[in-house]
């Protein structure tokens, strides 16, 4: 099993944190918020996951800015996200940033997460109850593929 680090940014409802922790448990990975990335030695890990919630169809700016500061040349990376719609295409800004930093993308994952951002708050939000057990199971299958191969 590859030595894995999972970095995440999750603040709205903790959706991305739930997925990050489930992945970390499955892969025996180190998990930390992107704010604390300075406390770990990124170069010691064989594969690094980057997870964030989505705002305006792109990963949180905090994740994008922090990831841009890391030396990822030649590193295997994966991207994951949670959003009201759960679309993997929302990962593209982070994927491109990581590729441009010289990282090797090995996979992406996305699932729904309860979302009450902006005007959808007035209708009670969307994707209530997500990530659910099926989302967690899918995240665990995904990370298993990332660290075993």
C-alpha positions, 0 to 999 in steps of 0.5 A, a space after each residue: 500500500 502506498 504511503 498516502 497524505 490527504 489534504 482537504 478544505 471543508 468548512 460549509 457543512 463538513 461534507 468534504 471532511 467526512 469524505 477525507 476521513 473515510 478515505 484516510 481510514 480506508 487507506 491508513 493515510 495521514 489526513 490534515 486540513 490544507 491550513 496545516 500542510 506546513 506541519 507535514 513533510 509532503 515529500 515523504 508521501 507517495 501519493 497525495 489527495 487534494 479535497 475541497 468543497 465547491 463554490 461557483 463550480 470550482 474548488 475553494 480558493 483556499 485550496 487552490 492557493 495552498 496547492 499552488 505553493 507546494 512542490 509537487 513535481 513528479 508526485 502522484 496526486 488525486 482530487 476529490 470534492 463534494 458539492 450540491 451537484 456532485 459533478 467531477 467536472 468541478 474538479 478541473 481547476 484543481 486538476 489543471 493547477 496540479 498538472 501544471 505544477 508537474 504532478 501526475 494525476 492518478 484519479 478524481 472523485 466527486 460526490 454530492 454534499 449538502 449545500 445551502 450556499 447562496 440563494 439555495 439556502 432559501 429553499 432549504 438547500 440541495 443534496 440533503 443527507 449527503 454524503 450518505 453511506 453510498 457516497 462514503 462507500 464509493 469514496 472508500 472504493 476509490 481510495 483503495 484503487 489509488 493506494 493499492 495499484 
